[in-house]
Amino acid sequence: MAPKLYPSLRFTDPDAAIRFLQDAFGFAEHTVYRADDGAVRHAELALGDEMIMFGKGDPAQHGIYIAVDDIDAQYARAKAAGAEITRELADTDYGSREFAARDLDGHDWYFGTYRP
């Protein structure tokens, strides 16, 4: 069964993080999307059957991405429960439909149809 929960991290130097995670922990590069200038926009690294996703940013910013089958129902449920919606439900240019919400303690949760 494919994973559905993906930790989503931020690193100040994503290229260094890729090398470190490979060397220190045995992660393998699944895919890396780069900007025109070569900077990492989004990276996916695998360790066995599990994956993490990350990009450039403040390491204090992190969250969980959850792949779901019925994104519209998940969005309606989150709104009905009073979750703070931080990014409205929308289609992405990479073929996913996603939204983001924040829980009671400020943790970021990302839901979408994208499966790495």
C-alpha positions as CSV (number, residue, x, y, z in Angstrom):
1,M,0.0,0.0,0.0
2,A,1.3,3.4,-0.9
3,P,2.0,5.8,2.0
4,K,-0.5,8.5,2.7
5,L,1.3,10.6,5.4
6,Y,4.4,12.6,4.3
7,P,6.4,14.8,6.7
8,S,6.9,18.1,5.0
9,L,10.1,19.9,6.1
10,R,12.0,23.1,5.3
11,F,15.8,23.4,5.1
12,T,17.9,26.5,4.7
13,D,20.1,24.6,2.1
14,P,18.0,21.9,0.4
15,D,21.0,20.6,-1.7
16,A,23.1,20.1,1.5
17,A,20.1,18.4,3.1
18,I,19.7,16.0,0.2
19,R,23.4,15.0,0.5
20,F,23.2,14.7,4.3
21,L,20.0,12.7,4.4
22,Q,21.4,10.3,1.7
23,D,24.8,9.9,3.5
24,A,23.7,9.9,7.1
25,F,20.4,8.1,7.0
26,G,20.3,6.2,3.6
27,F,17.6,8.2,1.9
28,A,17.3,7.9,-1.9
29,E,16.3,10.8,-4.2
30,H,12.9,10.1,-5.6
31,T,12.5,13.4,-7.4
32,V,13.7,16.9,-7.2
33,Y,12.0,19.9,-8.9
34,R,14.3,22.9,-9.5
35,A,13.7,26.5,-10.4
36,D,15.3,28.0,-13.6
37,D,18.3,29.1,-11.5
38,G,18.8,25.5,-10.2
39,A,17.5,26.1,-6.7
40,V,15.5,23.2,-5.2
41,R,11.8,24.1,-5.3
42,H,10.5,20.7,-4.0
43,A,12.3,17.5,-3.2
44,E,11.0,14.0,-2.4
45,L,13.4,11.5,-0.8
46,A,12.5,7.9,0.0
47,L,13.6,5.5,2.7
48,G,12.3,2.1,1.8
49,D,8.6,2.5,1.2
50,E,8.3,5.8,3.1
51,M,8.9,9.4,1.9
52,I,9.6,12.9,3.1
53,M,9.0,16.1,1.1
54,F,10.8,19.4,1.6
55,G,11.9,22.7,0.1
56,K,13.8,25.8,1.1
57,G,12.7,27.8,4.0
58,D,12.7,28.3,7.7
59,P,13.4,25.0,9.5
60,A,10.8,25.9,12.1
61,Q,8.2,25.6,9.3
62,H,7.1,22.1,8.9
63,G,3.9,20.1,8.6
64,I,2.3,16.9,7.5
65,Y,1.0,16.3,4.0
66,I,-1.8,13.7,3.7
67,A,-2.9,12.2,0.4
68,V,-6.7,11.6,0.4
69,D,-9.1,10.3,-2.1
70,D,-12.0,12.7,-1.5
71,I,-10.4,16.1,-1.0
72,D,-13.7,18.0,-1.2
73,A,-15.1,15.9,1.7
74,Q,-11.9,16.4,3.7
75,Y,-12.0,20.2,3.1
76,A,-15.7,20.4,4.1
77,R,-15.0,18.4,7.3
78,A,-12.1,20.6,8.3
79,K,-14.1,23.8,7.7
80,A,-17.1,22.4,9.6
81,A,-14.9,21.6,12.6
82,G,-13.6,25.2,12.7
83,A,-10.1,24.5,11.4
84,E,-8.2,27.6,10.4
85,I,-7.9,27.3,6.6
86,T,-4.6,28.8,5.6
87,R,-4.8,27.9,1.9
88,E,-8.1,27.5,0.2
89,L,-9.0,24.4,-1.7
90,A,-7.7,24.7,-5.3
91,D,-6.3,22.8,-8.2
92,T,-2.5,23.0,-8.7
93,D,-0.4,23.2,-11.8
94,Y,1.1,19.8,-11.0
95,G,-2.3,18.0,-11.1
96,S,-3.3,17.9,-7.4
97,R,-6.3,19.4,-5.6
98,E,-5.2,20.7,-2.2
99,F,-5.8,22.9,0.8
100,A,-3.9,23.7,4.0
101,A,-5.2,24.1,7.5
102,R,-3.7,24.9,11.0
103,D,-4.7,23.0,14.1
104,L,-5.3,24.3,17.6
105,D,-1.6,24.5,18.5
106,G,-0.5,26.0,15.2
107,H,0.7,22.9,13.4
108,D,0.3,23.0,9.6
109,W,-1.6,20.3,7.8
110,Y,-1.7,19.9,4.1
111,F,-4.3,17.7,2.3
112,G,-4.3,16.8,-1.3
113,T,-4.8,14.3,-4.1
114,Y,-1.1,14.3,-5.1
115,R,0.8,11.1,-4.3
116,P,4.6,11.2,-4.8
